[in-house]
């Protein structure tokens, strides 16, 4: 079973006319372990680093239940949504809320909420959207099997 890891990298980039500028960027990586996540993020981001060294400054496991990625190239932002699934406890008859974190790729907050609602309305479970927030994630790297 693969996990999602949020990887933060730091490197120097050419600034406009002021010389070099150190930047930090976050990415989401599909991997089996922290070691694999580090190796994959280095492999994916290194081609974009023209000067200096790439440094992986943080890797943390992201507990993500679902990803809703867009094929539209204009959808460049990633939003983190907290969704509560509502069930009824048969013994006590009370409502039980189970939280799940989801990532939605969109161009704006309102369209991310609309996309999330459209995806969740197709499911049988009752739910409520607790929050949707913008993230610093620049891209998502899913696992791809090596070509044979």
N, C-alpha and C positions, 0 to 999 in steps of 0.2 A: 504494500500500500504506500503510495507516495504522499508526501506532505508538502505544504506550502511554506516557504521561508521568505521573510522580508529581509533583503540584503541591502546594506548601505555601503556605498563605495565612495572613495574620495580620490581626486586627482587634480592635476593642474591643467588649466585650459587657457588658451589665448584669449585675453580680454580685448575689447575694442582696440584702443590705442595705448592702453595703460600697461601693457606687458602681460604677465601671467597672473591668473586668478585661481585660487583653490576652490573647487566645487565639491559638494556632496550630493549624491543622487541615490534614490531608493528604487529597488526593483523587486518584483515578486518572482520567485523561482520554484518550480516543481522539482522536488528531489526526494531521495530516500533518507538522507542524513545531512548533518551540518557540513561534513567534509565534502560531500557531493555538491551541496548548494554552493559552497565556496569555489570549488573547481569550475562549476558551470557558470557562475556569475563572472569569474575572471575570463573564461573563454568567450562569453557573450559580449562583454564590455570592452575588453582590450583593443579590438579593432577601431574603436572610437576614440581611444586615447592616443593623441599624436605626439605629445611631449610629456616627459616625466614618467612617474610610476603610478600604477593603479594600486590603491590600498583598500582592502576590505576592512571597514572600520566596525561593522556590526552585522551580525546575523541573528535573527530571532525567528522562532517558529510562529507562524500565523495560523490560527485556528479558523479556517475558512470553510464554511459548509458548501458554498456554491459560488461559481464565477459566471457572470453574464458578460461575455466579451462581445464587442461589436465589430462587424466587418467594415463599417464606414470609416474611411481614413481621417475624417474630420473629428471623430470622437477620440480625443487625445487625453481626456481626464479619467481618473479612476476614483470611484466613490465607495466608501465603506458603509454598508447598511447593516443595522442591527434589527433583526426581525424576530418577533416573539410569536411562536406557534402556540395556539391555544387548544388545549384538550380538556376534557371533563374527567375528573377522577371518579371512577365508577363507585368506589366504596364510600367516599365522603360527599360526592356530588358537587365538589368545588372545582373552580377553574384552575388549571395549571398552565403556566406559561414556560415554554422552553425557548431560550434565546439561541439564535444562530447568526453568525456573521457572514455577510455576502459581499462580494466585490462586483460593482456595476461599472462598465465602461460607457462613457457618454461624453457629450460636449458641454452639458450644463446640468446643474443640480435638479431643475424641474424635469428635464428629459430623463435623467437617471431615475427619478422617482416614478415617472410614467413607465419606463422600461421594466423596473423592478415589479411594479404592480401588474403589468401585463404578463410577466413571467410567472408570478405567484398566483394569479387568478386561474391559471390552468391547472393548479393543483387542487386536491380535495380538502386539504387542511385549512382550518380557520387561522388567520394570522393578523398581526398588527405591526406596522412599521414603527419601531421605537425611535430610530434616528438614521439620518443619512449625512455623512460628513465627507468633505473633500480629503484626499490623501496626497502624499508627496510621491507616490509611486509613478514612475515614468514609463515602465513597460512590464509586461508579463512574459516570462519565458517558460513555456510548457515543455515537458519531456518529449523528445522525439527519438524514436528508435534509430540506431545507426543503420545507414544504408548498406546493404550487402551486395 
